[in-house]
Amino acid sequence: MAFRKKTMVNRAIKIPIRPLRSMGWITVLMIMQACNPQSTVPAEDSAALHFAGDTLTINAQAPLLSKIKCTAVVQQAHQLKFKTAAMVKIIPNSYVEIPMPFAGRVVKSYVNLGQEVAVNTALFSISSSDYFEAQRAYLDAKQTYTLAASVLKRQKDLLSHGVGIQKELEEAETNFAISNTTLNNAAAALRIYDNNPAQAILGQPLLVRSPIRGEILSNTIVLGQYNKEDAPALLRIAELSKVWVSAYIKEKDLSAIDQIRTVEVHIDSQPAKKRQGKIVHINQFVDEANRNIEVLVECDNKDRLLKPGMYVNTQFEQAARASIFIPAKAVLQYNDKSFVWVRLAPHRFIKRYVQTGVTENEQIQIVQGLSEDEQIISEGAFYLLANN
């Protein structure tokens, strides 16, 4: 059987130069290695490289040395800033919904939409057979209690003057105790309606009052309409002079939150107006879907520009501190690790794995792995990838 001889064709892969300019150095190097992992360093330069573990020695006469530049590691003042989208929320303790306390009919309303109310401001009054029955039971119990107290006092007076009967006094004491319990139960039933039993008047509608200071955000009261106990809230009241801004930060930025100095909130529709906020809570749970963490920022809102449900932008600014920044092209990638070449001697270098931070103006922050005054290869490090 005859076999056809296959001819291997080495096809050159052309990489457009212009698109690579907008790509990071690490991405460029990965593409170069994928195209021809053994062609980064010319043969004469490759022979001048000597690796011993993570240590690299370059021959003093190697032309490759002219392509490599070293830079001293220095610290500089840096203020970390990062932005994130956020949403305005009402502070829970400053918000209340007023439903029907029981089934009944609204007979009068005292407020309008948008009106400012104080604590105990009258909102609306309702009439109900259930409330009428609670009033009647309380007033009957109160009358019985008053009568029992009078009888008990009379029996005590008679007995003290020697004309009373001990058995009748004991009966009066028992009746008084029973009437007192009944009155307390009836008063408790009235307090369920948030009403003062001492002010109960038979047939008078129940007056519903505001439990907080705030503004009427919604009003669905219809006079004369009968509403059940499970009907939607008739009024929504909120105090909006302060609001929360719910921002979501990346999990990697969590360590920087403790050193945040200021938080600025920006409204897209009014970019010139910004306001300061303060962090009041950091959620203890991480969103599993996008690895974000909710941070609540409290802001003054006396001008009411921040509307609940509005999307805004937040900028977190960390207090300035000394940080190490090096050229981004000095950082190389090996699998999922970042490393740089640290100079040990004029022609000897060691691979040092580092932990990187933010990237700004083609400079990358080194969080861990480098010390000030160390020398690193800042240009030409990618020429050493082929044999590394």
Secondary structure, DSSP 4 states (H G I P E B T S, - for coil): ---PPPPP--PPPP--HHHHHTS-HHHHHHHHHHH-TT-SS-HHHHTTEEEETTEEEE-TT-GGGGG-EEEE--EEEE--EEEEEEEEE--GGGEEEE--SSSEEEEEE---TT-EE-TT-EEEEEE-HHHHHHHHHHHHHHHHHHHHHHHHHHHHHHHHTT---HHHHHHHHHHHHHHHHHHHHHHHHHHTTT--GGG--TTPPEEEE-SS-EEEEEE---TT-EE-TTSPPSEEEE--SEEEEEEEEEGGGHHHHTTEEEEEEEETTEEEEEEEEEEEEE-SS--TTT-EEEEEEEEE-TT--S-TT-EEEEEEEEPPEEEEEEEGGG-EEETTEEEEEEEEETTEEEEEEEEEEEEETTEEEEEES--TT-EEEEESGGGGSTT-
